[in-house]
Amino acid sequence: MMIRYKLIKHSAIFLLTILLSSCASLAPVGYRPPAEGYVTASWYGQDFHGRPTSSGERYDMYGLTCAHKEMDFGTKLRVTNPDSNKSVVVIVNDRGPFIPGRDLDLSYGAAREIDFANKGVGLVKIEHLGRDMRYVKRIEYSPSLPAGALTIQVGSFIDKSNADRLKQGLEIKYSDVYLTTFLKDNQTFYRVRIGRFGDREGAYTTASRLANEGYTTLIVSYN
């Protein structure tokens, strides 16, 4: 009886392990930062103040935010300047920095809080504090999707430099990122799009990953 009980117990544990592994594989793929560590940081300010970030928010140089190449938007970090031992809690809402050798771009306001603004570039300690899940976006569809190839639109801008910057941020992790133009009322719009998909399922898979990461997504006809 004891041997039978052990066999049943071990079988149950084995099946539960398989089930949990299967469920985990269905979870949206995202960047999971280490609990803490040291990275090379810089900061950005006036040149980008008021411009849209990759998450869609307007950049506020006096706010407490930062840019990272991979972390999901909404990721919360405690950043400590080892020189001053001052800390600040920031939220990832942008992509960057784009200069090789740098890992984190602090807003001017965050850099100022920890006496880092005068330093410009240097090591900081980061601690992962979780994520604000309000940054996760819904997947939207164009009102009419006729049969044919599809693509994912991630942004539309009047200022081409804003479109170029979003494209640059997306290209860190995604391939086939491109721009299209659209003329409306004598105004040119620059649309940032990703991929060419033969069906809704393929488009949805990529759009789901983007939306979970925090990007605005719109599935539209490829043309």
Secondary structure as the mmCIF struct_conf table of DSSP 4:
data_model
#
loop_
_struct_conf.conf_type_id
_struct_conf.id
_struct_conf.beg_label_comp_id
_struct_conf.beg_label_asym_id
_struct_conf.beg_label_seq_id
_struct_conf.end_label_comp_id
_struct_conf.end_label_asym_id
_struct_conf.end_label_seq_id
HELX_RH_AL_P HELX_RH_AL_P1 MET A 2 LEU A 26
BEND BEND1 ALA A 27 ALA A 27
HELX_LH_PP_P HELX_LH_PP_P1 PRO A 28 VAL A 29
BEND BEND2 ALA A 35 ALA A 35
STRN STRN1 GLU A 36 TYR A 44
HELX_RH_3T_P HELX_RH_3T_P1 GLN A 46 PHE A 48
TURN_TY1_P TURN_TY1_P1 HIS A 49 GLY A 50
BEND BEND3 ARG A 51 ARG A 51
STRN STRN2 PRO A 52 PRO A 52
TURN_TY1_P TURN_TY1_P2 SER A 54 SER A 55
BEND BEND4 GLY A 56 GLY A 56
HELX_LH_PP_P HELX_LH_PP_P2 GLU A 57 GLU A 57
STRN STRN3 ARG A 58 ARG A 58
HELX_LH_PP_P HELX_LH_PP_P3 TYR A 59 TYR A 59
TURN_TY1_P TURN_TY1_P3 MET A 61 TYR A 62
BEND BEND5 GLY A 63 LEU A 64
STRN STRN4 THR A 65 HIS A 68
BEND BEND6 LYS A 69 MET A 71
HELX_LH_PP_P HELX_LH_PP_P4 ASP A 72 ASP A 72
TURN_TY1_P TURN_TY1_P4 PHE A 73 GLY A 74
STRN STRN5 THR A 75 ASN A 81
TURN_TY1_P TURN_TY1_P5 PRO A 82 ASN A 85
STRN STRN6 LYS A 86 ASP A 94
BEND BEND7 ILE A 99 ILE A 99
TURN_TY1_P TURN_TY1_P6 PRO A 100 GLY A 101
STRN STRN7 LEU A 104 SER A 107
HELX_RH_AL_P HELX_RH_AL_P2 TYR A 108 GLU A 113
TURN_TY1_P TURN_TY1_P7 ILE A 114 ASP A 115
TURN_TY1_P TURN_TY1_P8 ALA A 117 LYS A 119
BEND BEND8 VAL A 121 VAL A 121
STRN STRN8 GLY A 122 ARG A 131
HELX_RH_3T_P HELX_RH_3T_P2 MET A 133 TYR A 135
HELX_LH_PP_P HELX_LH_PP_P5 VAL A 136 ARG A 138
STRN STRN9 ILE A 139 TYR A 141
BEND BEND9 PRO A 143 PRO A 143
BEND BEND10 ALA A 147 GLY A 148
STRN STRN10 LEU A 150 PHE A 157
BEND BEND11 ILE A 158 ASP A 159
HELX_RH_AL_P HELX_RH_AL_P3 LYS A 160 LEU A 170
TURN_TY1_P TURN_TY1_P9 GLU A 171 LYS A 173
BEND BEND12 SER A 175 ASP A 176
STRN STRN11 VAL A 177 LYS A 184
TURN_TY1_P TURN_TY1_P10 ASP A 185 ASN A 186
STRN STRN12 GLN A 187 PHE A 197
BEND BEND13 GLY A 198 ASP A 199
HELX_RH_AL_P HELX_RH_AL_P4 ARG A 200 GLU A 213
TURN_TY1_P TURN_TY1_P11 GLY A 214 GLY A 214
STRN STRN13 THR A 217 SER A 221
#
